Each structure stands twice: as C-alpha cells, then as structure tokens.
Amino acid sequence: MDKHLRQFIAVATHKNVSLAARQMGLSQPTLTHNMKKLEESLGTTLLVRHAGGVTLTAAGELLLAQARMMQRIYDDTLRQLATLRERTARPLNVGTGHAWWQPVLQPVTARYQQANPSREFR
C-alpha cells in the first residue's frame, strides 16, 4: 500500500501529526511534508491544522474510509499470498499399498513429476 496513504491513516487516526510521526518512526517535518504532497497530488485539502492537532475535511473523511478499505484488502491479499506460498512449498506425501501403486498411482505420479520437474518428489 502507498506509504502516503498509510501515513495519512496514522495522522487521521491520531488526529495529530506529531503523535503519528512518533508512532511511525518519522520526523514531524517529514510527515507534514508528505501530507502536503498527498494533498497536492489529490488536488484537495484533507487536513485542517490547528494548535491541538488536525481535523479532517469532508475529502479527508472520504479518503480515510477508502484508505482503510484499501489497507484491509492489501493486508488480506498479503495473507492469502503467504498461505499460497506455504501451501505450494509443502511436499505432498501419499501412502498406498502395492495393489494401488502399480495400476493407479505410479502413472499419475510419473505424469506429475514430468509436469513439475522442480518440485521435490519422494
């Protein structure tokens, strides 16, 4: 997910640039600069800055809702990819008696091994 959107979510959640910067391990000027760049790139004001922190404009509220949705989708995609990697990394173990091996499983495993030469086969 875009770093500026992640930073925006933090600022909007904390309602304070300094707190969000500390939480993200950034300097306050860097985060302020990034929020201004995000506003410029979107062509709208997202945050109203005041002494006690920030409040969101209507555009900021809209972006926050959408950015949180994008964050959930992104996180879910990463989880699904990790599950897929884990599933494809595990070897398949099949146990069978001799009666099934010769006529059924030996030809199937031979075709699988031929189609997937990089896969470990035991």
Protein Blocks (a to p, Z undefined) as FASTA:
>chain_A
ZZklmmmmmmmmnopaklmmmmnopafklmmmmmmmmmmmnopafbdcdfklccddfklm
mmmmmmmmmmmmmmmmmmmmmmmmmmmmpccdddddfklmmmmmmmmmmmmmmmmmmbcc
ZZ
